[in-house]
Amino acid sequence: MEYLDGITLREYLDKKGALPWNEACIYVLQVLRALEHAHSKGIIHRDIKPQNILVLKDGFIKVTDFGIARFSQAETQTMTDKAIGSVHYIAPEQAKGSHIDCRADIYSAGVVLYEMLTKQLPYDGDSPITIALQHVEGDYVPIDDIDDDIPYEVARIVDKAMSVDPADRYSSTKVMMGDIETAADEYDVILSP
């Protein structure tokens, strides 16, 4: 097993708080690249969350813990004990135990981006079921209501990634990456670690 010298994104966020939008976009782009590679091999991660993302000392990230990953052609009903533990990041269709595809990972990446930008989770509650139902309803506080310094384009990327209906989400990680890169170009920001 490869030794990785770094900390989880969870630990990093606990130390730093909300990240500047450009730093958050650097990290989510790397997550999306990792997911693009997995998706190209027919693998859906199904458990994207800060605890499964390592931030290395050189600023690069690694996506870890493919423990509940499945091939996209396999049965993908997912309300297991493991999935319940990650309920803050679970896609609505995953919470309902419906069929999922790569757009479930895109949803979870959107939740991680939301948290990196705001240091808040979009949904929280007293029980995993309550939180899962909130994902299904899709009524969260928009990022620009929390921090109006976050560019409008970045807030819309989060909204699209976190759409309740998978058909309204990005169709692929590549399309989401393109929107992030376009937003960075508009603000003359270079997105590299």
Disulfide bonds with the S-S distance in Angstrom:
none
